[in-house]
Amino acid sequence: MQDIPKNLDQKREDEKMLVSEMIALYCRRQHKTPKGSLCPECRQLHDYALTRIDKCPFMETKTFCSACKVHCYKPEMREKIRAVMRWAGPRMLPVHPVLSIRHVAVTLRSKREAKKAG
């Protein structure tokens, strides 16, 4: 079995943490669940999203799922995660400033690189 570089493992873990935090924030504020728990619908979405991240063959080169050319989410789950991201994204800055700033920096860098390449 081939060793996976630590930076790739770290990238995967960072993405899982970001998605987990966004789903948790969404569930806590929209579904009024206590901190540290998720409602059944959000738990299902969370588990599905982490599985997709674990199985992503493009992790080494991609930035975020929204920028990927291949959408591996089932349509129903894709709509759910998009709703979570749309709602939670703007609310992440006060809750998790480091994650938010890192996300914006990576997004801007990838757009700049794509513009140079294309």
N, C-alpha and C positions, 0 to 999 in steps of 0.2 A: 504494500500500500504506500502511496506517495505521501510524503509529509506536506502538510499545508503550511505556508508561511504564517508566522505569528501575526503579522500585520493583517492578513486576510481574516484570520480568526477574530482579531480585535475589531475589524470593520464589521464583520457579521454580528458580533456581540453588541457593538454600538448601535447598529440599526435595530436590533431586537429590543434594546433598551429604549430607544426613541419611540418605536411603535408601541411598546408596552406602556410607556408613560402617557402617550397621547390617548390611547384607549382608556387607560385608568382615569385620566382627567375628564374625558368625555362621559364616561359611565358615572363617575362621581357627581358631576354637575347636571347631566341630562336625565339620568335615571335615579338620582338621589341615593346611590349605594354608599355604604360607609367606606372610608379610606382603607385601602388594603384588600378590598373585595370587588368582584365584578358580578353583574347580573348574568344570568345564563346566556343571553344573546351576545353580550360583550365578551364573555369567557370563550364562547365558540369562535367569535371573530379573532380574538387574541391568539388562541391556539392555532387557528388556521393560518394567521399571518406569520407566526413564528415558524411553522412548518414550511411555508413558502420561502421564507428567508433562509432556513437551513438547507433547502434543496436548490437554491438559486445557482444556476451554472454560470451566471454573469457577474457574480459578486465582485470578482477581482477588478472588473472594468466599469461597472455601472455606478451611478451615483445613488439614485433613489428609484423605487419601483415606478413612480409616475413618469420618469424619463426613459424607461426601458422600452425597447422596440417590441418585445414579446411580453404580453400580459398573461401571466400564468394563473391569475386569480379567476375563479368561476365568476360569471357576470354578477350574480347576486352578491357575492362577497366583495367584489370590486366596488360595487355601488356603496356597500356598507362602509368599507375602509375609506372611500373618497369622502363620504359624509363626515366620518370621524375626523379625517385630516382637515377638511374644510372648516369644521367647527373648532377643533382643538389647536390647529396651527397658530392662529393669531393670539390665542390665550396662553401659549407656552412660555412666552418671554418672562412674565413675572414669576411663573412657577418654576421654570427650569431655564434660567438665562444662559448658562453655558451651552446646554444642548441646542437652544434656539439659535444662538449666535453661530455655533459650529455648523448647523444645518444651513443657515443663510450663506455662510462663507463657502461651503461646498457647492451649493446651488449656483452661486455667482461664478465660482471658478469653473464649474463644468460648462456653464453657458458661454463663458469667455473662450474656453478651449474649443468648444463646438463651433463657435463663430470663426476662430482662426483656421480650423480644419476644413470648414465648408465654405 
